[in-house]
Amino acid sequence: MHRWLEEYSHRITLRPDVFAAIFYSDDDHYAVDNRVSIAENHPGESDRGIEKRLKILFFCDWYEIMIRHILIVAWRNICKYKVSAGIAVVGLAMGLLCFVLCNFCARLFFSIDKVFPNYDRMAEIQIKVGEGGELQDYFAGTPPTLAGDMETAFPGQIECCTAVSYGGQMNVTFERGEKNLWSVCFYTIEVDSNFQKVFSVQLTEGNWRQLFRQKNAVVLSRSAARRIFGKQNPVGKVFHPNKLTRRSERNYTPEELAAIDYVVSGVMEDLPVNASYSLLNRIDALLINDQQGRFAGYVPGEGTGCTTFALLYPGVKKKR
């Protein structure tokens, strides 16, 4: 017993008597009492086995006391050097905060569009731009007519294409009763009939086929519908735009704006914020067949205004 006690006491630079004084009980019968207890609980155990079990028990107590000792010393240093301890704690907290934020941003950007069931078959269509007839770099903005052109040009590779307009704020006025009006501002994008097929958007109210037969139809997100109407069913509600900024070629008068009706025709599940068509922006509403939107007012050859996505047939590889 004392031989291996002396050996381990030298490893931690303590004299054997000091080392033993730390871990033995006050009545100096630690080893004897535990040896008797081990022999009673394990009859027939050899002296070597008892010695081994005694070592294990000894070091369990050693680790427990050392951990307690480390915590006590740490607490005393904190109380004694409060300023230094405060700086260290604040620095550690700031470091952990930066790590968490960086990890969150990295996971967010590396998961763009991966939440959609058709992610493996989705491809964003970009065009090359350049000067002097030389193509230099890719550009994400595309004209609304590109979606139809791509379907015609690659019939065996592209199942369908969808055009999604650039997002923007829309300030509108809802009718609540005969004389009660309510102004709301929400973030919208304009979509075509293939949007649901490419991105698998789920409706909780309404029907996709009927939606694309209506003019100026609006699909609210679940959170936007709850925020604006509470527990009421928003389908059938009418609102008027206070200002149209999506078509700069024309300025609408207040009388013209009051005559434009948008009808809430459906409610959808909230769209993810890590979608490439509107990164980090919460989409409150989809505009369908918007007669004052970018799609209806697009003039061929004049700018872009949207992003185009293709749904490839299974087995077709994406290329850049």
Secondary structure, DSSP 4 states (H G I P E B T S, - for coil): -HHHHHHHHHHTT--HHHHHHHHS-TTS-HHHHHHHHHHHHSTT--HHHHHHHHHHHHHHHHHHHHHHHHHHHHHHHHHHSHHHHHHHHHHHHHHHHHHHHHHHHHHHHHTTTTTSTTGGGEEEE-EEEEETTEEEEEE--B-TTHHHHHHHH-TTTEEEEEEEEPPEEEEEEEE-SSS-EEEEEEEEEEE-TTHHHHH-PPEEES-HHHHTTSSSEEEEEHHHHHHHHTTS--TT-EEEES---S-TT----HHHHHH--EEEEEEEPPPPTT-GGGTT----EEEES-TTSTTTT--TTS---EEEEEEEPTTPPP--
